[in-house]
Amino acid sequence: MSLGEIRDIIINNNSFVITSHINPDGDAVGSSLGLALALRGAGKDVVVVLDGFTAKFLKLPGIEMIESDYLNEFVSGSVPVLICLDCATKERLYIDDKFDKFAVTVNMDHHISNTNYAGYNYIDARVASASEVVFALIDGFLPVDKDIAEVLLLGLLTDTGGLAHSNTSPQTLYNAARLIELGADITKIKKRILNNRKMPEAKIFGLVLGNLKMMHGNIAVSYIMQQDFEKAGASYADVDGVVEFLLEVEGAAASLLFSEREGGVKVNFRSIDYNVSKIAAQFGGGGHVNAAGAMVEGNINDVMNVVVEAVRKEVVVHSE
């Protein structure tokens, strides 16, 4: 579908629920808040349903619109439209169990692996972030103030590693420049949010780095146990960013972080030169070419052995 059709949905409806994937990162939160602020500014009833993100996002504009559960309560009494952002599959949605309760569903994303699971789907894999998809939707359609520009720039910077990843295209730089023109403070975002770590997060980083080892010559691998999160007083979101740091180790062609969690092991994949999304897909996950993830059932040691071997076949063999 086109952006014009989504704009028509916005014009013809009054109530909206916005959500994204489980364990939302900066792009999930930024794109959700950016669209929510724009809709609220247009006089719409909006609620953002998310949970499990890092505490550093708690001071973002529009954070008061976020609820951890969908209560189906709207002042206008109209049936809400569900808008899903930055989520490639229905199964990874934070409110997957409530998806079928909505008569109108919209899916907006930038992942090439998106399964077009909603009634209306707009996927633009040419851009680096879902925040840019939202910006394309509202720019020239709804007013974009400083707060909206700031949260959207947060999302863009998150998914490009601060404009450093290989997905940083001329279009990405143009979008970043436009958001800065509209009032976003790139220095504040990078210093106070992206490069600012609270003590529990710093402790988790230290534990991950302490467990770091290089396997098969060029795969940087580390892990964190469930009990470590509890001891550090940290959340699962507090490991965001450390897998990128592991990729900076000299000689690393790929990096892997294994996080033990209730019900399985979260695996984060990163690489500059290899398609880790293809590897993550082998374990029911997905993502970007150079950044992907998967939740894998099983003991962490068994999961590590199987996943590292899958990465070895891709990275080491192709390096020879």
N, C-alpha and C positions, 0 to 999 in steps of 0.2 A: 504494500500500500504506500501511498505518498504522505509526505508531511502535511499536505493540504487536507487530506482526509482525517488525520489525527486532530488537526486544528478544528475541523467541523465537529468532531466528537466533543472537543472542549467547549466550543461555542454552544452546543445543543444540550449540555448536561451541567448540573450544578454541584454534584458531590463526587469526590474522587478519593480513592485509596491508592497510595503509592507504596510500593515495596520493592525489595531487591533480594539478593541471595543471602544465604546463611553466612554467618561470620563476615559481615559487610566491611569492605575496605574503604579507603578514601573516595574512590570513584563511585561506589555504591551509595555512600552517604552523601557525597557532594552532589551527584546527579539527582538524587531523591529530594534533597532539600532545595536545590536550585529550582526544580520544577514545582515543588510545593509552594515555595515563596512566590513564584510567578502566578500560580493559580490563585493563591490567597489574595494577591494584589489585584486580581481580576474579579474579586468578589465571590469566589467559589469556596465551598466547604471542602477542606482537605485534611486528611490524616495520613501520616507516614508510619508504616508498621515495620519496625526493624528492632533488632536487639543484638547484643554480642559484639559491638564495636568498641574500639579503644576509648578510654576516658578522655583522651586529648581532644576528642571531637565535641565534648559536652558544652563548649563555649561557642560553637558555631552558630551563625544566624539561623533562626528557624528551628533550632533544636527542640523547642517546646512543642512542636507539632508531632514529634516522634512518640509513638506508643509501642509497647512491647507486645500488645495483642490487639486484634481487630474486634471491636465491640459492636459494630453495626449501629452506631448511634450518630445521627446527623440532625442538625437543627432544622434543615429544610424538609426532612422526611423523604427526600427523593432517593431512588435506588442508586448507589454509587457505581462509578466506573473504576475498574481495577487497572492500574498502570504498573507494569513490571519493568524495571530498569536494570541493565548490566547483569542479566542472568540468562545463561544460554539454554537452560533446560527447566522445565516445570518442576522437576524433582528437587532442584537446588533452591527454589524459592523459599523465603522465610515463612510464608503462609501457604505452602503447598497444599496443606490439608483443607484450606478454605477456598481454594481457587475456583472450584466448581459452583460456589455460592453466588458468583458474580455473573450477571447476564451479559455484560460487555467487558471484554478483557483486551488490553493493549500491551504489546510486548515491544519495547524499544531497546536496542542493544548494538554493540559493535563487535561481538564475537562471531567469527566466521563459522563456528560450530553450532550456532543457535539453531534450535529445532523448530522454530516457528510454531510454538505451542499455544499461542493465544488466538482469539478471534480476529484480531487485527495485529499485523506484525510489520515493523519497520526496522530493518537491520542494515547498518552501514559499516562494513568491515574495513572501509578505507580510512576511518579515523581511529585515533589511538584510545579513545575513552568514551564511555557512555555519556559523560558530561558534555562532550562535544555534540553528541546526537541531540541532547536536550537543548543545547545552545542553538543548534540549527533550527529546532522546532520553534523556539520562542523569540528568536532574534527577528525583529520587524513585525512580530505578531503580538507579543505582550511586552510591557516595559521591563527592561533589565537594569536594575539598580546596582549599587555597590555591593550589597549583601549577596544578591544572586550571582553577580560576577565572581565574588570571592569564593563561594562554595563550589562553583563550577570550575574555577581555576584550580582549586584544591584537588578535585577529581582528575583533571587533566594532568597535573603534576604527579599525582600518585601513580597513574598508569604509565607514565613515561619516565619514571625515576628522576623527576626533576628536569625533564627535557633532555635526558641523557641516553635513554634506551634507543634501540634501533627502530622503534616504531615512531620516533619523532620525525615527522615529515614537514615539508614546507607548509602544508595545511595546518598541522599541529601548531607550528610557530605562529602562523597567522591568527589562529583562534586564541592562542595565549595572549598575543599582542592586543587583540580586540577586547578581551576580558580585562586586561590591564587598563586599556583606554576607558573602559566603563567603570573603573574605580577599584579593581582588585589589587591588593598589595602583595606582590609576589614575594618580597623579602619577608614580610610578616608571616605569610603562609609557610614558607620554607623553614624559617627560624623557630616560630612558635608552635608549629604543628608537625610538619614532616621531619624536622631534625631536632625535635624536642622529645626527650624520653623521661618518663616518670621513673621513680626508683624501682618498682616491681618489674617494669619493662627492662631496665638496665640489668637487674639481677638475672632475668631470663636470658638476656643476650650473653651475659658472662658464662652462664651454664652451657648454653649452646656452643659458644666458642671453646669452652673447656673440653667438650666432647668431639670437637672437629678432628677429622682425619681425611687424608687423601687416599682414595681407593682407585686401583687400576691406573695409577699414574696421573689421571686428570679429572677425577670426579670428587669434588669436595662434598663430604657427607657429615651430617651431624644429627643429633636427636635430642629430644626433651621428653621427660617422663611426666605422667599425670601428677605424681606427688611433688614434682618440682614446681609446677604451677601453684599448688596449694602452699608450699613452703615459702614461695616468693610473694604470695598474696597477689598473684598475677592472673590475668584472664587469657583466654586463647588468642585474643586479638593482640596481645602484647608481644607476640613473636613476629608481627608484621615487619617486614624490612630486613630481618636478619638473614634470610636466604639470599637476598641480593648481595649482602655483605660477604657471604661465603663465596660468591662468584668472583669476588675481587682478589681472592688468594691466587698468588702467582702460579700459573700453569693449569688453572681450573678451566676446563672446557664446559663443565656443567656443575651445578650445585643442587644438593638435595637436603631437605630438612624433614625429619620424621617427628611428629608430635603425637604422643600417646594421649588418647582421649577416650571418653566413655563410648563404648561400642566400636572402637577401631582405632586406626592410625591415620592422621592427616598427613599427606605427603605433598610438599611444595617442590616444584621443579623449576629450575632456571637455567638458561643457557643463552649465549650470544649467537652462536653459529649453528645450533641444532634445533630441530622441531620437537620440543618437549611436550607440546600439546598432543602429538601423535602417540607419544609414550604414555602420557597420562590417560589417554582414551582406552588403552589396554586394561586399565584398572577402574574403568567407569567414570573417569574424570574428564577434564578438558581445560580449555582456556585459550591463551594466546600461543603463537609459535614459540616465543622465547620465555614465556611465563605461564605455568599451568599448575593445576592441583588435582588431588583426588582423595577421597575417603576410602580406605581399604580395611576390610574386616580382617582380624587376626592378631596374633602376638606380634609385638613390635620387632622382635628379632627376625621372625619369619618374613614379615613384610619387608624389612630392610633388605634381606638377602634376595628376595624375588625382584624387588624394584631396582635395586642396584644392578642386578644382572641384566635386566631389560635395558637400562640406560647404557651399560657397558657395551651391549651389542650395537647400539646406535652411535655412541660417542667414540669409543675406543677403536672399533673396527673402521669407522669412517676417517679416523685420524691417522690410520696407518697408511 
